[in-house]
Amino acid sequence: MSQVAGTTDTYDAATIKESLDPVIWDLFPMDTYCLSNFDKVSVGQTQHEWVFDKLASAAANKQLEGDDATYATMATATRVSNYTQISRKTILLSDTFEATDKVGQASALARETMKAMKELKRDMEYTILGKQGSSAGATATARACGGIEAWIWGQAAAIPGNRVTPTTAGTNGATTATTPSYATGVVTGVTDGTTGSVTLSEVELKTALGLAWDDGGEVDVILVSQTQKKNIDAFSGVATRFVDVGRAQQASVIGSANLYVSSFGTHQVVLSRYLHRGTVLCLDMSKWAVGQLRAPQVKDMAKTGDATKKLLTAEYTLIARNPNASACISACLET
């Protein structure tokens, strides 16, 4: 059929309103697990120091009756430090834009401030979890906070740590990687190798958990990327994929391992969007903290024109209270 002559339709009309959804459908993942769950402590300087210690290894200890004791210099505790890092986000909106009718919140300034604070916290989580080493900075160089990966040192480092690194030949591996360590007031960053890596295995995970346990750690969280979570889900050692239910209930099948039970305890497996894809962190959560010189805050900046400015800042550092209570598996295949 054809349209009757003289019909006014939508193509001719100038009075039709636009159809626009009044809601902005956000995608704001905010699973900042470490930032949310680590202790928060106040620090008073840009360089924050702390001390950790351990007992001497157990050994056979038998002495002669009536023997005069000899004395040896006792091993001292380890004193380390990390530097605070300044992170920021900025907002500059014209006052005209703020006055207009908009989709979503009536105030664009309020919405942008909310977004910027979420982004700032994600940046902080990324830094805390990262491979970055620490740096005192200088007038023209920003200070840097050493991340968790940098604080879990190699087993052969000057201060031995609990780092497990696969070395089988392959791509994106670790045989040429740097081994993080601590010296002269700074922790060195981690550089990925290029010639040796393997897919995460249950043997390596148990090795890492065992190293932390040997040193006295109680690993309660295994933090992983989605890539390594899939590898853990595939472990044959996961005891059961079924939940016990009553006769009248329908059984449900579980396709992932959210709790991993080893000889060294029960460990919660937690996904992270900010952890390097080839890394697995085995964390004793009580031995880590976030030091805050300046907690995240929003500042109203002076107006210099027909616009509004805001500055969001945070100055913080990672405190590895005793890094040997945790372990790290690095340079696992990422695909």
N, C-alpha and C positions, 0 to 999 in steps of 0.2 A: 504493500500500500504506500501511497505518497501522502505527504502532509497537505492539508487543505490550504489553499491560498489565503493569505492574510493572517495566518496563525502567528501569534507572538510567542516565541520560545526562549529558552535560557540563553541562546546565542545572541539575542537581540536586547536583552534586559541589562540595564546599568545599575539596578537597585538590589541585586542579589548580594547577600553578605558572604564573606569567605567562611569556609568551614575549617576551623583550626582547633585541634584538641587543646583544652585548657590546662592539660597536665604535661610537664616535661618528664619523659620517662628516663630516669637516671640509671646509669650503670656505675655505681660507686663501691666497688669491693673494698672493705675496710678491715680485713683480717690481719691486723698488725699484732700478731701473737706475742712477740717478744716485748714490744713497747707496752703492750697492755698487761703483761703478766710478770715481767721483771720488777723487782723492788725499785722504788724511786727514792733516791737520796739526794740531799743538797750538797753541792761542792762549793768551795770558796775561792778557787783559783782556776785559771785556764789550764793548769797542769795539776791533775789530781793523782795522788800516790796512795798505794796501799801495800800491805805485806801479806804474803801467804807462806805456809810452811807445811812440812810433812815429817813423819817419823822415819827414822833410819830403817832399812830393811831388816826383817827378822833374821837372826842368825843363831848358830849354835853358841851357847854361852855357858862354858864350864870353867871353873877356876880352882886353883890349888887351895887346900886348907891352910890358913895362916899366911897366905901370900900378901905381900904389900901391893896395893893397887897402883897401876900406872894410869896416866891421864892423857887424853888426846883432845885437841881443840875441837869443840863441838861445831857441827855444821850450823850456819846461821840461816835465818829465814830469807826469803827472796822478796826484795822491795822493787816494785815496778810502778809505772805510771801510764796514764793515757791523757790525751789533750782534748779539750772541749772543741767542738766544731759548731760553727754558726750556720744555721740553715734558715732560709727566708722565702717568703712569697710576697708579691706586691699586687696591689689593686689600684687602678685608676679609671674612674668612670665619670663621664660628663654628667652634669646635673640635669641636663635636658633628657638624657637617657633614663635617669632615675625617675623623672616626672611622667614619662610616657606609660600608657597601658601595655602590659606585657603578659606573655604566657607564663604560667607558673606563679611564683611568688610575686606579690605586688612590688616588693623592693628588690631591684636587681643587685643593689649593694649588699643586702643581707644574704642573697643567694651566692654571690661571688665570694663573700667572706666565708661562708660555710664550705664551699668547694675548696677554697685555698687552704683552710685549716686541715681538711681531709688530705689534700695533696702534701702538705707539710709533714703530717704524721707518717704518710707512706714513704716519703723521702728519708725520714728518720729511721724507719724500720729497715729500709734498704741499706742504709749506712751501718746500722748496728749489726746486720747479718753479713756484711760484705767482706771482701778480700782486701780492702784498703788497709794500708799501714798507717801508723800515726806520724804526725809531724808537728813541730812547734810553730811552724809558719814564720812569717816575717812581715815587714811593713807592706810588701807587695805580694805576699803569698798567704793564702788562707790556711789556718790551722786545720789539721785533719785528725779525726777520731779513728783509731784502729778498730776494725770490725771483728766479730767472733771468729771468722775463719783465720784471721791473722793471729789470734790469741791462742789457738790450739796448735802447738808446735810439733815438729817432727820428732820421732823417737831418737834421732841421732843429733838433734839440735843442741846448742850450748846449754840450754835449760830444756831437758827432754820433755816431750809432750806425748799426747795420745792421738797422733795423726796416722791414719791408714791410707796408703796410696797404692792402688793397683799398678803393676808395671808390665803387664803382658803387652807385647807389641800390638800396635793398632793406631788408629787416628784419634786425635784430641786427648791424648793421654798425659802421663805424668813423669816419664823418665827424664825429661829435661826441665821439669817444673822446679820453681824455687821452694825451699823449705823455710817456712816462716820461723822467726826466732826473735829474741829480745836482746837488745844491747844498746848501751849508751843512751838510755832513757826513751828509746822508741821501739815499737814493735814493727817488724818489716811486713810488707804486704805479700800477697800470694800471686804468683804468676803461673798460669796453667802451662803444662808441658805440651809437647806436640807429637810424642812418639811412644805412646804406651798407655792403654786404657782397656778396661774390661767392664762388662755390665755388672752392676751391683749384685753380689751374691750374699746368701745368708751367712756363709762362713766369714766374710769380711765384716758384716754387721755384728756378728757374735765376737769377732776379734776386737772390734772397737769398744763394744760394751764391756768386754773383759778387761781391757786396758784401763778404762775408767774405774771399774770395780777394784782392780788391783791397787790403785792409788787411793782408794777410799771413797770414790764417788758413788752416788746413788742416782743413776740416770732415770729420770721419770718421763722425759719427752724425747721422741725421735722426730726431728723437724726435717721435712723433705719437700722437694719440688714435686709437681704432678708426675714428672717422668719417673723419678725414683719411687714414688708411691706405687706406681703400677708394678715396678719390680718387686717391691715388698709384698704386694697383693698376690703375686705369683709364687711366693715361697711355698715349697711343699711342706715346710715345717709348721705352717699355720694349722693349729690343732683341729678346728672344726669350722665349717661354714654354715652351721645350722644353729638356730636359737632353740633352747629347750622350751617347749610349750605344753600346755595341758591338752587332754584328749579332745576337748571341744573347740580348741583353737587351731587355726590353720598355720602350718609351719612357714617361716619365711627364710629365704636363702640370702646369705650375706656375701656380697661380692668383693669385699675389701677388708683389710686388716686395720682396724682403728685402735686395737690394743695388741701389742706384741709381747708375748710372754717368753722370757729367756731364763737361763739359769741365774741371771743376775737381777731378776725382778720383772715387774710388769711395767711396760712402757707405752705411753700414749703416742700414737703416730699422728702427727699433725701436718697438714698441708700448708705450704707457704708460697705465695705468689712472688716473693721478693728474694728468695734464696737462689743461688746459682744452680742451674739445672743439674750439674754434675756432682753436687755436694749433698752429703747426709750429715746432719748434726745430731749427736747424741748428748743431750744436755741434762745436767743436774741443775734444775732451775734455781735452787737456793744459792748457787755460787755465782750468779750473775746479777747485775743491777745497772740501772741507768742513772748516771749522775747528772743533775740539772744545776747549771750555774744560773740559767734563766729559763724557766718553764715556758712552754709555748704561750704566746700572747699576741693580741691584736692591738696595734697602735694607730691612733688617728694622727695623720700627718698634717702639717700646716697647709692650708689652701693657698695656691699661687695663681688660681684662675677659676674659671667656671666649671670646676670638676672637684671630685672628692678622692682623696688618696688614703689608702690604708697600707700598713706594713705588718706582716705576720713574721715573727721571729722566734727562734728557739736556740739556746746554746746548751749543749749536752755532751756527754761522753759515755762510753761503755766501760763498766767496771767489771773486770774478770776476776772476781774475788779469789778464786782458785781454779784456773783453767784446767788443771789436771783432774778435776772431778768430772770432766766431760771428755768427749772424743769426737773426731771428725773423720769421715771418709770422703776423700776428694778425688776429682778427675775420673768419675764414673762416666760411661758413655751417656751421651745426652739424647740419643734418638731412641 
